[in-house]
Amino acid sequence: MVILAVAIILCVLLGAFILIPRKSVKSLPNADLPNKVHSNANNSKAYKIYSKAEVSFHNKKTDCWIIIKEKVYDVTSYVEEHPGGDAILAHAGDDSTEGFYGPQHATRVFDMIDDFYIGDLEQ
């Protein structure tokens, strides 16, 4: 009976994850902190370089940035929709690479994350 209940819950969460529309709201970077702007020849859009210290300021439910493989993502608009609840906040303002590539994520997240990309982590 418990296994059936867990299976139903997982199916509902997976279904919700697939059916929830994607939104992307890009936050403006802190005016206090300097940003380097770069442009990629393959991508006409400019992107910024953020320091780990700057990303660390964005560590709340209402202002959530994460780092995945040296890239910075503003996932603030997705926090409320995240099927795993507040698990997304476990590494808010920090490196989330390990959790992002965990077994709990469907392959769809690998395409979705690009919508939240705002720049690269300073080396």
BALOBA-1460 file (C-alpha; in Angstrom, 3 decimals):
// residues 123
<rec num="1" residu="m" x="0.000" y="0.000" z="0.000"/>
<rec num="2" residu="v" x="2.829" y="2.390" z="0.875"/>
<rec num="3" residu="i" x="4.615" y="1.576" z="-2.378"/>
<rec num="4" residu="l" x="1.455" y="2.349" z="-4.344"/>
<rec num="5" residu="a" x="1.054" y="5.704" z="-2.560"/>
<rec num="6" residu="v" x="4.699" y="6.638" z="-3.245"/>
<rec num="7" residu="a" x="4.342" y="5.622" z="-6.900"/>
<rec num="8" residu="i" x="1.223" y="7.782" z="-7.289"/>
<rec num="9" residu="i" x="2.913" y="10.770" z="-5.663"/>
<rec num="10" residu="l" x="5.953" y="10.418" z="-7.924"/>
<rec num="11" residu="c" x="3.742" y="10.193" z="-11.007"/>
<rec num="12" residu="v" x="1.844" y="13.324" z="-9.977"/>
<rec num="13" residu="l" x="5.080" y="15.241" z="-9.357"/>
<rec num="14" residu="l" x="6.567" y="14.124" z="-12.662"/>
<rec num="15" residu="g" x="3.348" y="15.015" z="-14.490"/>
<rec num="16" residu="a" x="3.277" y="18.448" z="-12.860"/>
<rec num="17" residu="f" x="6.917" y="19.020" z="-13.774"/>
<rec num="18" residu="i" x="6.219" y="18.230" z="-17.415"/>
<rec num="19" residu="l" x="2.976" y="20.218" z="-17.651"/>
<rec num="20" residu="i" x="3.987" y="23.361" z="-15.751"/>
<rec num="21" residu="p" x="4.673" y="26.158" z="-18.246"/>
<rec num="22" residu="r" x="8.150" y="27.591" z="-18.228"/>
<rec num="23" residu="k" x="8.634" y="31.226" z="-17.265"/>
<rec num="24" residu="s" x="11.827" y="33.147" z="-17.306"/>
<rec num="25" residu="v" x="12.305" y="36.409" z="-15.506"/>
<rec num="26" residu="k" x="15.835" y="37.729" z="-15.617"/>
<rec num="27" residu="s" x="16.815" y="39.826" z="-12.612"/>
<rec num="28" residu="l" x="19.000" y="42.817" z="-12.985"/>
<rec num="29" residu="p" x="22.386" y="42.355" z="-11.346"/>
<rec num="30" residu="n" x="23.233" y="44.324" z="-8.224"/>
<rec num="31" residu="a" x="24.231" y="47.835" z="-9.204"/>
<rec num="32" residu="d" x="26.784" y="47.862" z="-6.370"/>
<rec num="33" residu="l" x="28.824" y="45.034" z="-7.802"/>
<rec num="34" residu="p" x="30.923" y="45.397" z="-10.946"/>
<rec num="35" residu="n" x="30.102" y="43.086" z="-13.833"/>
<rec num="36" residu="k" x="32.136" y="42.294" z="-16.881"/>
<rec num="37" residu="v" x="30.132" y="42.075" z="-20.085"/>
<rec num="38" residu="h" x="31.177" y="39.732" z="-22.848"/>
<rec num="39" residu="s" x="29.677" y="38.708" z="-26.103"/>
<rec num="40" residu="n" x="29.913" y="35.375" z="-27.794"/>
<rec num="41" residu="a" x="30.436" y="35.248" z="-31.569"/>
<rec num="42" residu="n" x="27.928" y="32.384" z="-31.828"/>
<rec num="43" residu="n" x="25.391" y="34.216" z="-29.680"/>
<rec num="44" residu="s" x="24.574" y="37.859" z="-30.377"/>
<rec num="45" residu="k" x="23.312" y="38.294" z="-26.815"/>
<rec num="46" residu="a" x="25.742" y="39.745" z="-24.275"/>
<rec num="47" residu="y" x="26.352" y="37.827" z="-21.079"/>
<rec num="48" residu="k" x="28.042" y="38.729" z="-17.833"/>
<rec num="49" residu="i" x="30.775" y="37.279" z="-15.684"/>
<rec num="50" residu="y" x="29.780" y="36.983" z="-12.004"/>
<rec num="51" residu="s" x="32.021" y="36.363" z="-9.032"/>
<rec num="52" residu="k" x="31.092" y="33.625" z="-6.572"/>
<rec num="53" residu="a" x="30.672" y="36.366" z="-3.942"/>
<rec num="54" residu="e" x="28.107" y="38.156" z="-6.092"/>
<rec num="55" residu="v" x="26.138" y="34.985" z="-6.735"/>
<rec num="56" residu="s" x="26.128" y="34.253" z="-2.999"/>
<rec num="57" residu="f" x="23.958" y="37.351" z="-2.366"/>
<rec num="58" residu="h" x="21.123" y="35.731" z="-4.332"/>
<rec num="59" residu="n" x="20.318" y="32.984" z="-1.827"/>
<rec num="60" residu="k" x="16.621" y="33.426" z="-1.000"/>
<rec num="61" residu="k" x="13.306" y="32.159" z="-2.284"/>
<rec num="62" residu="t" x="12.569" y="35.629" z="-3.685"/>
<rec num="63" residu="d" x="16.040" y="36.041" z="-5.223"/>
<rec num="64" residu="c" x="17.589" y="32.716" z="-6.182"/>
<rec num="65" residu="w" x="20.643" y="32.256" z="-8.380"/>
<rec num="66" residu="i" x="22.474" y="28.965" z="-8.778"/>
<rec num="67" residu="i" x="25.706" y="27.827" z="-10.387"/>
<rec num="68" residu="i" x="25.751" y="24.760" z="-12.627"/>
<rec num="69" residu="k" x="29.023" y="23.795" z="-14.295"/>
<rec num="70" residu="e" x="30.525" y="27.299" z="-13.978"/>
<rec num="71" residu="k" x="27.398" y="28.958" z="-15.459"/>
<rec num="72" residu="v" x="25.081" y="31.251" z="-13.485"/>
<rec num="73" residu="y" x="21.291" y="30.907" z="-13.619"/>
<rec num="74" residu="d" x="18.582" y="33.120" z="-12.100"/>
<rec num="75" residu="v" x="15.895" y="30.591" z="-11.154"/>
<rec num="76" residu="t" x="13.860" y="32.953" z="-8.956"/>
<rec num="77" residu="s" x="10.795" y="32.688" z="-11.184"/>
<rec num="78" residu="y" x="10.953" y="28.887" z="-11.045"/>
<rec num="79" residu="v" x="11.349" y="28.374" z="-7.277"/>
<rec num="80" residu="e" x="7.587" y="28.250" z="-6.593"/>
<rec num="81" residu="e" x="7.041" y="25.834" z="-9.505"/>
<rec num="82" residu="h" x="9.900" y="23.491" z="-8.624"/>
<rec num="83" residu="p" x="8.397" y="19.977" z="-8.237"/>
<rec num="84" residu="g" x="10.924" y="19.187" z="-5.512"/>
<rec num="85" residu="g" x="9.640" y="22.079" z="-3.406"/>
<rec num="86" residu="d" x="12.278" y="23.991" z="-1.492"/>
<rec num="87" residu="a" x="15.001" y="21.494" z="-2.434"/>
<rec num="88" residu="i" x="16.070" y="23.993" z="-5.086"/>
<rec num="89" residu="l" x="16.986" y="26.379" z="-2.257"/>
<rec num="90" residu="a" x="19.477" y="23.963" z="-0.671"/>
<rec num="91" residu="h" x="22.271" y="25.507" z="-2.736"/>
<rec num="92" residu="a" x="20.760" y="28.899" z="-3.567"/>
<rec num="93" residu="g" x="23.557" y="31.368" z="-4.173"/>
<rec num="94" residu="d" x="26.022" y="28.516" z="-4.525"/>
<rec num="95" residu="d" x="27.040" y="25.590" z="-6.744"/>
<rec num="96" residu="s" x="24.084" y="23.296" z="-7.541"/>
<rec num="97" residu="t" x="25.810" y="21.118" z="-10.130"/>
<rec num="98" residu="e" x="25.669" y="17.895" z="-8.119"/>
<rec num="99" residu="g" x="21.986" y="18.249" z="-7.244"/>
<rec num="100" residu="f" x="21.037" y="19.339" z="-10.754"/>
<rec num="101" residu="y" x="22.532" y="16.214" z="-12.310"/>
<rec num="102" residu="g" x="20.971" y="13.953" z="-9.666"/>
<rec num="103" residu="p" x="18.696" y="11.013" z="-10.538"/>
<rec num="104" residu="q" x="15.560" y="12.915" z="-9.492"/>
<rec num="105" residu="h" x="15.618" y="15.146" z="-12.585"/>
<rec num="106" residu="a" x="14.069" y="14.204" z="-15.909"/>
<rec num="107" residu="t" x="16.132" y="14.984" z="-19.003"/>
<rec num="108" residu="r" x="13.769" y="17.881" z="-19.757"/>
<rec num="109" residu="v" x="15.516" y="20.007" z="-17.102"/>
<rec num="110" residu="f" x="18.680" y="20.024" z="-19.197"/>
<rec num="111" residu="d" x="16.790" y="21.943" z="-21.904"/>
<rec num="112" residu="m" x="14.818" y="24.116" z="-19.465"/>
<rec num="113" residu="i" x="17.828" y="25.471" z="-17.607"/>
<rec num="114" residu="d" x="19.009" y="27.481" z="-20.616"/>
<rec num="115" residu="d" x="15.973" y="29.760" z="-20.184"/>
<rec num="116" residu="f" x="17.415" y="30.933" z="-16.858"/>
<rec num="117" residu="y" x="21.033" y="31.492" z="-17.966"/>
<rec num="118" residu="i" x="22.386" y="34.958" z="-17.088"/>
<rec num="119" residu="g" x="26.169" y="34.547" z="-17.339"/>
<rec num="120" residu="d" x="29.313" y="32.684" z="-16.416"/>
<rec num="121" residu="l" x="31.157" y="32.263" z="-13.151"/>
<rec num="122" residu="e" x="34.414" y="34.187" z="-12.866"/>
<rec num="123" residu="q" x="37.423" y="31.882" z="-13.080"/>
